[in-house]
Amino acid sequence: METDILDGTGLKLQLSPDQKSLQAQYTPVTQRRAVDAGQLREAIAALGYGELFISQDALEQLLQRCAVSPVGFTLQIGERRDASFVLQLSDDMMTATMTIQPAHGGRRITFEEVEQALAREGVVCGILYDEIKAAVEAGEAGKVVIAQGTPPIPGEDSQFISLIPEMATQMPQLSDNDTADYRNLGDIVSVSLGDPLLRRTHPTVGVPGVNLIGVELPTTDGTDLPFADNLTGIACDLKDCDLLVAAISGYPTIVPRGVNVDPVFKLKRVDLSTGNLHFKGSLEISGDVSEGMEVTATEDITVGGVVEAARVKAGGNIVIQGGVIGHGHATQPGKMVSRQEMAQLEAGGTVTVQFAENAAISACGDIVIRELAMQSELTSGGSILVGEKGGRKGHIIGGVCRAVSLVHAVVIGSHAGVPTVIEVGVDPALNRKLEMVQENLAEKQRQLDELTKTLAYVKENPGSMEAGLLNLKQRIYTKCQGELAELTGEKKRLQKRLEINAQARVEVERDAFLGAQIRIGSSTFLVEEDLTNPTFTLGEQGVAY
């Protein structure tokens, strides 16, 4: 091959007779054209010697001698080099790596050579054939892992896996219009009776390993760990001894090898920092419940401070050490008030408070108010007791009180003649249910009347309605008759249950003031002059005292 890059330089490049080295032959010429190392490398490539190893030091030496030598000379500047590789095994005989120095115009490393080298070292396990093939094809490699032993896998001890949903990070909930509700920050994690809490897994058997030369590496099996002792509020599932379930409702806490369920969740207060609370179990709040907040629990709720224009609902009892204060008030029976105006308490058991002002309190059991009930709506499935017998405090001023058997107070009404309504003798819950049944009955009767008119018209005008639609109307008519009969029966049953409690009474220790209204069953008595220490009962002529 020829190239004009070296013309006029006195240089000629050629292989040695054994074809293993590249030689530069210099012959002095007049007006020699200078050449640099880059041009020399370009000429080497152009002449087809680019794969050979070229010594940079030899090139620099060649250029220096050409510049000063008055006589010709020959200098070796390159050579053919075969590829080489080094195999290394780790001290623990778990990893083999390979480094390949690439070939320069010489012989490349073959796959078989690498296999033979591994065999000489005794490597029989974990050979990575794909990695070897890729390195050989690339012609070079730097500490590529080509064999890997299998480490032993120790058996796992019994694991204890929580099945309790994690409490989400408390943050304001976004409403439909993308406004932030800082009262709803997310519920407390609580559990109910029977909820799965914690699963125990069985230990696993260890898997032995093996190193590169086939030596087995021993391992250990996992340990069978039992549930911790002295766990509270939990039980083993009847069908699965490796599953813990809640034995009570409450607040779950994960402990080493177990879980406890505390029936009472304690906190200092309820405000925007805590958000609304909804809990399965009992709540114990040492401070106040701030305005606009909502607190619900499936069992008891105890509040050490004041409830202000908030909603508190318990499946069990409610005890408020302080008072209950709202902003609006109810002066008529059944008057609906907004949540923002009145404080609202609702209990499946009893309610006990220090005082109630502008509050709506409903209890399936008794309502006990130690000092004062002012402009409040009290509804009890048992008795309403305001003040202690023989005490000075115990006023009911304004609002409505409804109880099944007894309303007891020190004073009812006030000197100012504030309208105060007291109702006893009838279960308020049954009253409300009867009202709903009567409303449904009236609506169902209206539907039946319309269907009756429609079917009568079709009977007088045959063909005025498509047959399929007529059949549908007749089926609806039959169904409506059945529903009407069921509602009528329910109404009669409720009316029978609402028979007046003959023992119902209203006890006033000191004064019943002008303006107070006493209702026992369907009889009403309006206090038209102040009365002292009256007890109102139902006589033959109505309410008597």
C-alpha positions as CSV (number, residue, x, y, z in Angstrom):
1,M,0.0,0.0,0.0
2,E,1.2,3.5,-0.7
3,T,0.5,6.9,0.8
4,D,1.8,10.4,-0.1
5,I,1.9,11.5,3.5
6,L,5.5,10.6,3.9
7,D,6.7,11.9,0.4
8,G,9.7,14.1,0.8
9,T,10.3,13.0,4.4
10,G,12.9,10.3,3.7
11,L,10.8,7.9,5.8
12,K,9.5,4.5,4.7
13,L,7.3,2.1,6.9
14,Q,7.3,-1.6,6.5
15,L,6.9,-4.9,8.4
16,S,9.9,-6.9,9.5
17,P,10.5,-10.2,7.6
18,D,8.8,-12.2,10.4
19,Q,5.8,-9.8,10.1
20,K,5.8,-9.2,13.9
21,S,7.2,-5.7,14.1
22,L,6.8,-2.4,12.3
23,Q,10.0,-0.7,11.2
24,A,10.6,2.9,10.1
25,Q,13.5,3.2,7.5
26,Y,15.1,6.7,7.2
27,T,17.1,7.8,4.1
28,P,18.6,11.4,4.2
29,V,17.2,13.6,1.5
30,T,17.9,17.2,0.5
31,Q,15.2,19.7,1.4
32,R,13.6,17.2,3.7
33,R,9.9,17.9,4.6
34,A,9.3,17.8,8.3
35,V,6.6,15.5,9.7
36,D,5.0,15.3,13.2
37,A,3.7,12.4,15.3
38,G,0.1,12.9,14.2
39,Q,1.0,12.6,10.6
40,L,3.1,9.5,11.3
41,R,0.1,7.8,13.0
42,E,-2.1,8.8,10.0
43,A,0.4,7.3,7.6
44,I,0.6,4.1,9.8
45,A,-3.2,3.7,9.6
46,A,-3.3,4.5,5.9
47,L,-0.7,1.8,5.2
48,G,-2.9,-0.8,7.1
49,Y,-0.8,-1.1,10.2
50,G,-3.4,0.6,12.5
51,E,-4.1,-2.5,14.6
52,L,-0.5,-2.8,15.6
53,F,0.8,-1.5,19.0
54,I,2.6,1.7,18.3
55,S,5.1,3.1,20.8
56,Q,4.7,6.8,21.4
57,D,8.3,6.9,22.8
58,A,9.6,5.3,19.6
59,L,7.7,7.8,17.4
60,E,9.3,10.7,19.3
61,Q,12.7,9.1,19.1
62,L,12.3,8.6,15.3
63,L,11.3,12.3,14.7
64,Q,14.3,13.5,16.8
65,R,16.8,11.3,14.9
66,C,15.4,12.3,11.5
67,A,15.9,15.9,12.4
68,V,19.7,15.5,13.2
69,S,21.0,12.3,11.6
70,P,23.1,12.8,8.5
71,V,23.0,9.0,7.8
72,G,20.2,6.6,7.2
73,F,18.9,4.2,9.9
74,T,16.1,1.8,10.7
75,L,14.0,1.9,13.9
76,Q,11.3,-0.3,15.3
77,I,8.2,1.8,16.2
78,G,5.5,-0.9,16.7
79,E,4.7,-4.6,17.0
80,R,2.0,-7.1,16.9
81,R,0.7,-8.1,20.4
82,D,-1.6,-10.9,21.3
83,A,-4.4,-10.4,23.8
84,S,-3.9,-11.6,27.4
85,F,-6.1,-12.1,30.4
86,V,-5.8,-12.5,34.1
87,L,-8.2,-14.6,36.2
88,Q,-8.6,-13.7,39.9
89,L,-10.4,-15.7,42.6
90,S,-11.6,-14.0,45.8
91,D,-10.2,-15.3,49.1
92,D,-13.5,-16.8,50.1
93,M,-13.7,-18.6,46.8
94,M,-17.1,-17.0,46.0
95,T,-16.2,-14.7,43.1
96,A,-14.0,-15.0,40.0
97,T,-13.1,-11.9,37.9
98,M,-11.4,-11.6,34.6
99,T,-9.3,-8.7,33.1
100,I,-8.6,-8.8,29.3
101,Q,-5.8,-6.7,27.8
102,P,-6.9,-6.3,24.1
103,A,-5.0,-7.6,21.1
104,H,-3.0,-5.2,18.8
105,G,-2.9,-7.0,15.5
106,G,-2.4,-10.3,17.3
107,R,-4.4,-13.2,18.5
108,R,-7.6,-12.6,20.5
109,I,-8.6,-14.5,23.7
110,T,-11.0,-17.3,23.0
111,F,-14.0,-18.6,25.1
112,E,-12.2,-22.0,25.4
113,E,-9.1,-20.4,26.9
114,V,-11.2,-18.8,29.7
115,E,-12.9,-22.1,30.3
116,Q,-9.6,-23.9,30.6
117,A,-8.3,-21.3,33.0
118,L,-11.3,-21.7,35.2
119,A,-10.9,-25.5,35.1
120,R,-7.2,-25.2,36.2
121,E,-8.3,-23.2,39.2
122,G,-10.9,-25.9,40.1
123,V,-14.0,-23.6,39.4
124,V,-17.0,-25.8,38.7
125,C,-19.9,-23.9,40.1
126,G,-21.6,-20.6,39.4
127,I,-19.9,-20.0,36.0
128,L,-21.5,-17.0,34.2
129,Y,-21.2,-18.1,30.6
130,D,-23.1,-15.1,29.1
131,E,-20.7,-12.7,30.9
132,I,-17.7,-14.6,29.6
133,K,-19.0,-14.6,26.0
134,A,-19.7,-10.9,26.1
135,A,-16.2,-10.1,27.4
136,V,-14.5,-12.3,24.8
137,E,-16.5,-10.7,22.0
138,A,-15.7,-7.2,23.2
139,G,-12.0,-8.2,23.2
140,E,-11.3,-6.4,26.5
141,A,-12.6,-6.4,30.1
142,G,-11.8,-4.8,33.4
143,K,-12.4,-7.2,36.4
144,V,-15.6,-8.6,35.0
145,V,-17.3,-11.1,37.3
146,I,-17.4,-14.4,35.4
147,A,-18.2,-16.9,38.2
148,Q,-20.3,-16.4,41.4
149,G,-20.8,-18.8,44.2
150,T,-24.2,-19.2,45.9
151,P,-24.1,-17.8,49.4
152,P,-26.0,-19.7,52.1
153,I,-29.5,-18.4,53.0
154,P,-30.2,-18.5,56.8
155,G,-33.7,-19.5,57.7
156,E,-36.0,-16.7,58.9
157,D,-37.2,-16.6,62.5
158,S,-41.0,-16.3,63.0
159,Q,-42.1,-13.0,61.7
160,F,-44.9,-10.8,63.2
161,I,-46.8,-9.0,60.5
162,S,-49.0,-6.1,61.5
163,L,-52.5,-6.2,59.9
164,I,-53.5,-2.8,61.3
165,P,-53.9,-0.1,58.7
166,E,-51.3,2.6,59.3
167,M,-52.6,6.0,60.3
168,A,-52.3,8.4,57.4
169,T,-50.3,11.6,58.0
170,Q,-52.7,14.1,59.4
171,M,-53.4,16.8,56.8
172,P,-56.4,18.9,55.8
173,Q,-58.9,17.2,53.6
174,L,-59.9,18.9,50.4
175,S,-63.6,19.4,49.7
176,D,-65.2,19.3,46.3
177,N,-64.4,22.9,45.6
178,D,-60.7,22.4,46.6
179,T,-60.9,24.2,49.9
180,A,-59.0,22.8,52.8
181,D,-61.0,21.5,55.8
182,Y,-58.7,21.8,58.8
183,R,-61.2,20.0,61.0
184,N,-61.0,16.7,59.1
185,L,-57.3,15.7,59.3
186,G,-57.9,11.9,59.2
187,D,-59.2,9.4,61.7
188,I,-57.3,7.8,64.6
189,V,-56.5,4.1,63.9
190,S,-58.9,2.1,66.0
191,V,-60.2,-1.5,65.8
192,S,-63.4,-3.3,66.6
193,L,-64.0,-6.7,68.3
194,G,-62.8,-9.5,66.0
195,D,-60.6,-7.3,63.7
196,P,-57.4,-9.1,62.7
197,L,-54.4,-7.4,64.2
198,L,-51.2,-9.5,63.9
199,R,-50.1,-12.6,62.0
200,R,-47.2,-14.8,63.1
201,T,-45.4,-16.7,60.3
202,H,-43.7,-20.1,60.7
203,P,-39.8,-20.1,60.7
204,T,-38.2,-21.1,57.4
205,V,-35.5,-23.7,56.7
206,G,-32.1,-22.4,55.8
207,V,-30.7,-23.1,52.3
208,P,-27.0,-24.2,52.1
209,G,-24.7,-22.4,49.7
210,V,-21.9,-23.6,47.5
211,N,-18.6,-21.9,46.6
212,L,-16.9,-21.8,43.2
213,I,-15.0,-25.1,43.7
214,G,-18.2,-27.0,44.8
215,V,-17.8,-27.0,48.6
216,E,-21.2,-26.8,50.3
217,L,-21.5,-23.9,52.8
218,P,-23.6,-24.7,55.9
219,T,-26.5,-22.5,57.1
220,T,-29.0,-22.3,60.1
221,D,-32.7,-22.8,60.3
222,G,-35.1,-20.1,61.7
223,T,-36.3,-20.1,65.3
224,D,-40.0,-20.6,66.1
225,L,-40.8,-17.6,68.3
226,P,-44.1,-17.4,70.3
227,F,-46.3,-14.4,70.8
228,A,-45.2,-12.2,73.7
229,D,-46.8,-12.8,77.2
230,N,-49.1,-10.5,79.0
231,L,-50.7,-9.0,75.8
232,T,-54.0,-7.1,76.6
233,G,-57.2,-6.6,74.6
234,I,-56.5,-9.4,72.2
235,A,-57.2,-13.1,71.6
236,C,-56.1,-15.8,69.2
237,D,-58.4,-16.5,66.3
238,L,-60.5,-19.6,67.0
239,K,-59.6,-21.2,63.6
240,D,-56.0,-19.9,63.3
241,C,-53.6,-19.9,66.3
242,D,-51.1,-17.8,64.4
243,L,-53.6,-14.8,64.1
244,L,-54.3,-12.3,66.9
245,V,-57.6,-10.5,66.8
246,A,-59.1,-7.7,68.8
247,A,-61.0,-8.9,71.9
248,I,-62.3,-5.4,72.5
249,S,-62.7,-2.1,70.6
250,G,-59.9,0.4,71.1
251,Y,-56.5,1.8,70.1
252,P,-54.0,-0.8,68.9
253,T,-50.3,-0.6,69.8
254,I,-47.6,-2.8,68.2
255,V,-45.1,-4.2,70.8
256,P,-42.3,-6.8,70.3
257,R,-43.9,-10.1,69.2
258,G,-47.4,-8.9,69.9
259,V,-50.0,-6.1,70.0
260,N,-52.1,-4.5,72.7
261,V,-55.5,-2.9,72.4
262,D,-56.3,-0.1,74.8
263,P,-60.0,0.5,75.2
264,V,-59.4,4.1,76.0
265,F,-57.6,6.6,73.8
266,K,-56.3,9.6,75.8
267,L,-55.5,13.1,74.5
268,K,-55.3,16.6,75.9
269,R,-57.8,18.4,73.8
270,V,-59.7,18.5,70.5
271,D,-59.2,21.5,68.2
272,L,-57.8,22.3,64.8
273,S,-54.4,20.7,65.8
274,T,-56.0,17.3,66.3
275,G,-58.9,17.5,63.8
276,N,-62.2,15.7,64.3
277,L,-61.9,12.4,66.1
278,H,-63.7,9.1,65.2
279,F,-62.7,6.2,67.4
280,K,-63.8,2.6,68.0
281,G,-63.6,2.4,71.8
282,S,-63.6,5.0,74.5
283,L,-62.1,8.5,74.4
284,E,-60.7,10.4,77.4
285,I,-60.1,14.1,76.7
286,S,-58.5,15.9,79.6
287,G,-59.1,19.4,78.2
288,D,-61.7,21.2,76.0
289,V,-63.5,20.3,72.8
290,S,-63.3,23.5,70.7
291,E,-66.0,25.1,68.6
292,G,-67.0,23.4,65.4
293,M,-65.2,20.1,66.2
294,E,-66.7,16.6,66.0
295,V,-65.9,13.7,68.3
296,T,-67.4,10.3,68.0
297,A,-66.7,7.0,69.8
298,T,-68.4,3.6,69.8
299,E,-68.2,3.4,73.6
300,D,-67.7,6.1,76.3
301,I,-66.5,9.7,76.0
302,T,-65.1,11.7,79.0
303,V,-64.2,15.4,78.7
304,G,-62.3,17.1,81.5
305,G,-63.1,20.6,80.2
306,V,-65.8,22.4,78.2
307,V,-67.6,21.4,75.0
308,E,-68.2,24.6,73.0
309,A,-70.5,24.5,70.0
310,A,-69.1,21.1,69.0
311,R,-70.7,17.7,68.3
312,V,-70.0,14.8,70.6
313,K,-71.5,11.4,70.0
314,A,-70.9,8.2,72.0
315,G,-72.2,4.6,71.7
316,G,-72.0,4.5,75.5
317,N,-71.9,7.2,78.2
318,I,-70.8,10.9,77.9
319,V,-69.3,12.6,81.0
320,I,-68.4,16.3,80.7
321,Q,-66.7,17.6,83.8
322,G,-67.2,21.2,82.6
323,G,-70.1,22.6,80.7
324,V,-71.7,22.4,77.3
325,I,-72.0,25.8,75.6
326,G,-73.5,26.6,72.2
327,H,-74.4,29.8,70.4
328,G,-78.0,29.3,69.3
329,H,-81.0,28.1,71.3
330,A,-84.2,26.1,70.9
331,T,-87.4,27.5,72.3
332,Q,-89.9,25.2,70.5
333,P,-90.2,21.4,70.6
334,G,-88.7,19.8,67.5
335,K,-87.1,23.0,66.3
336,M,-84.1,22.2,64.1
337,V,-80.9,24.1,64.8
338,S,-77.7,24.2,62.9
339,R,-74.5,22.4,64.0
340,Q,-72.7,25.8,64.0
341,E,-75.2,27.3,66.5
342,M,-75.7,24.6,69.2
343,A,-73.5,22.3,71.1
344,Q,-74.7,18.7,70.4
345,L,-74.3,15.7,72.6
346,E,-75.7,12.2,71.7
347,A,-75.2,9.1,73.8
348,G,-76.3,5.5,73.6
349,G,-76.1,5.5,77.4
350,T,-76.3,8.3,79.9
351,V,-75.1,12.0,79.7
352,T,-73.6,13.8,82.7
353,V,-72.5,17.5,82.5
354,Q,-71.9,20.4,84.9
355,F,-74.2,22.8,83.0
356,A,-75.7,23.1,79.5
357,E,-76.4,26.3,77.7
358,N,-77.7,26.5,74.1
359,A,-77.2,22.7,73.8
360,A,-79.0,19.8,72.2
361,I,-78.5,16.7,74.3
362,S,-79.9,13.3,73.5
363,A,-79.5,10.1,75.5
364,C,-81.0,6.7,75.5
365,G,-80.4,6.6,79.3
366,D,-80.6,9.4,81.9
367,I,-79.4,13.0,81.5
368,V,-77.8,14.4,84.6
369,I,-77.0,18.2,84.8
370,R,-75.4,19.3,88.0
371,E,-76.1,23.0,87.9
372,L,-78.1,24.6,85.1
373,A,-79.9,23.8,81.8
374,M,-80.5,27.1,79.9
375,Q,-82.2,27.4,76.5
376,S,-81.3,23.7,75.7
377,E,-83.1,20.8,74.1
378,L,-82.8,17.7,76.3
379,T,-84.2,14.3,75.2
380,S,-83.9,11.3,77.4
381,G,-85.0,7.7,77.2
382,G,-85.0,7.6,81.0
383,S,-85.0,10.6,83.4
384,I,-83.6,14.1,83.3
385,L,-82.1,15.2,86.6
386,V,-81.0,18.8,87.0
387,G,-79.4,19.7,90.3
388,E,-78.9,17.5,93.3
389,K,-81.8,17.0,95.7
390,G,-81.6,19.5,98.5
391,G,-79.1,21.6,96.6
392,R,-79.4,25.3,95.7
393,K,-78.4,24.8,92.0
394,G,-80.5,23.0,89.5
395,H,-82.4,25.4,87.2
396,I,-84.1,24.6,83.9
397,I,-84.6,27.9,82.1
398,G,-86.1,27.9,78.6
399,G,-85.8,25.3,76.0
400,V,-87.4,21.8,75.9
401,C,-87.0,18.8,78.1
402,R,-88.4,15.4,77.1
403,A,-88.1,12.2,79.2
404,V,-89.9,8.9,79.5
405,S,-90.3,8.7,83.2
406,L,-89.1,11.7,85.2
407,V,-87.9,15.3,85.0
408,H,-86.4,16.5,88.3
409,A,-85.2,20.1,88.9
410,V,-84.8,22.6,91.7
411,V,-86.3,25.4,89.6
412,I,-88.2,25.4,86.3
413,G,-88.6,28.6,84.4
414,S,-87.6,32.1,85.6
415,H,-89.0,35.3,87.1
416,A,-88.9,36.7,83.5
417,G,-91.4,34.1,82.4
418,V,-89.0,32.5,79.8
419,P,-91.0,29.8,77.9
420,T,-89.9,26.4,79.3
421,V,-91.4,23.1,78.0
422,I,-91.2,19.9,80.1
423,E,-92.5,16.7,78.5
424,V,-92.7,13.2,80.2
425,G,-94.6,10.0,79.8
426,V,-93.8,9.1,76.2
427,D,-90.6,7.8,74.7
428,P,-89.2,10.5,72.5
429,A,-87.4,8.0,70.2
430,L,-90.7,6.2,69.6
431,N,-92.4,9.5,68.9
432,R,-89.9,10.3,66.2
433,K,-90.2,6.9,64.7
434,L,-94.0,7.1,64.7
435,E,-93.7,10.5,62.9
436,M,-91.5,8.9,60.2
437,V,-93.9,6.0,59.8
438,Q,-96.9,8.4,59.4
439,E,-95.0,10.4,56.8
440,N,-94.2,7.2,54.8
441,L,-97.8,6.1,55.2
442,A,-99.1,9.3,53.8
443,E,-96.7,9.2,50.8
444,K,-97.6,5.5,50.1
445,Q,-101.3,6.3,50.2
446,R,-100.8,9.2,47.7
447,Q,-99.0,6.8,45.3
448,L,-101.8,4.2,45.7
449,D,-104.5,6.8,45.0
450,E,-102.8,7.9,41.8
451,L,-102.4,4.3,40.6
452,T,-106.0,3.6,41.4
453,K,-107.1,6.5,39.2
454,T,-104.8,5.4,36.4
455,L,-106.0,1.8,36.4
456,A,-109.7,2.9,36.6
457,Y,-109.2,5.1,33.5
458,V,-107.6,2.3,31.5
459,K,-110.5,0.0,32.5
460,E,-113.0,2.5,31.1
461,N,-110.9,3.2,28.0
462,P,-109.4,-0.2,26.8
463,G,-106.4,0.2,24.6
464,S,-105.4,3.6,26.0
465,M,-102.2,2.1,27.5
466,E,-99.7,-0.3,26.0
467,A,-100.1,-3.8,27.4
468,G,-96.6,-4.0,28.9
469,L,-96.9,-0.7,30.7
470,L,-100.3,-1.7,32.0
471,N,-98.9,-4.9,33.4
472,L,-96.1,-2.9,35.2
473,K,-98.6,-0.5,36.7
474,Q,-100.7,-3.4,38.0
475,R,-97.6,-5.0,39.6
476,I,-96.6,-1.7,41.3
477,Y,-100.2,-1.4,42.5
478,T,-100.1,-4.8,44.2
479,K,-96.7,-4.1,45.7
480,C,-97.9,-0.7,47.0
481,Q,-100.9,-2.3,48.7
482,G,-98.6,-4.7,50.5
483,E,-96.2,-1.9,51.7
484,L,-99.2,0.2,52.8
485,A,-100.5,-2.8,54.9
486,E,-97.0,-3.2,56.5
487,L,-96.8,0.5,57.4
488,T,-100.3,0.5,58.9
489,G,-99.4,-2.4,61.1
490,E,-96.1,-0.7,62.2
491,K,-98.1,2.4,63.1
492,K,-100.5,0.5,65.3
493,R,-97.6,-1.3,67.0
494,L,-95.9,2.0,67.7
495,Q,-99.1,3.6,69.0
496,K,-99.5,0.8,71.4
497,R,-95.9,1.1,72.7
498,L,-96.5,4.8,73.1
499,E,-99.2,4.3,75.7
500,I,-98.7,6.9,78.5
501,N,-96.5,6.0,81.4
502,A,-98.9,6.4,84.3
503,Q,-96.0,6.8,86.7
504,A,-94.4,9.7,84.7
505,R,-94.0,12.9,86.7
506,V,-92.2,16.2,86.9
507,E,-90.7,17.1,90.3
508,V,-89.8,20.7,91.3
509,E,-88.1,21.1,94.6
510,R,-88.6,24.9,94.9
511,D,-90.2,27.0,92.2
512,A,-92.1,26.4,88.9
513,F,-92.4,29.9,87.5
514,L,-95.0,31.5,85.3
515,G,-94.5,30.5,81.6
516,A,-93.5,27.0,82.2
517,Q,-95.5,24.3,80.3
518,I,-95.9,20.8,81.6
519,R,-96.9,17.9,79.2
520,I,-97.6,14.4,80.3
521,G,-98.7,12.2,77.4
522,S,-101.2,14.3,75.4
523,S,-102.2,16.4,78.4
524,T,-100.7,19.9,78.8
525,F,-100.6,22.2,81.8
526,L,-99.5,25.9,81.5
527,V,-98.2,27.4,84.7
528,E,-100.0,30.7,85.0
529,E,-98.7,31.6,88.5
530,D,-95.6,30.8,90.4
531,L,-95.8,27.5,92.2
532,T,-93.8,26.2,95.2
533,N,-92.5,22.7,95.3
534,P,-95.0,21.1,92.9
535,T,-94.9,17.6,91.6
536,F,-96.8,17.2,88.4
537,T,-98.5,13.9,87.6
538,L,-101.3,12.7,85.3
539,G,-104.7,12.5,86.9
540,E,-108.2,11.7,85.6
541,Q,-108.7,15.3,84.6
542,G,-105.2,15.8,83.0
543,V,-102.0,17.2,84.6
544,A,-102.4,17.7,88.3
545,Y,-100.0,18.9,91.1
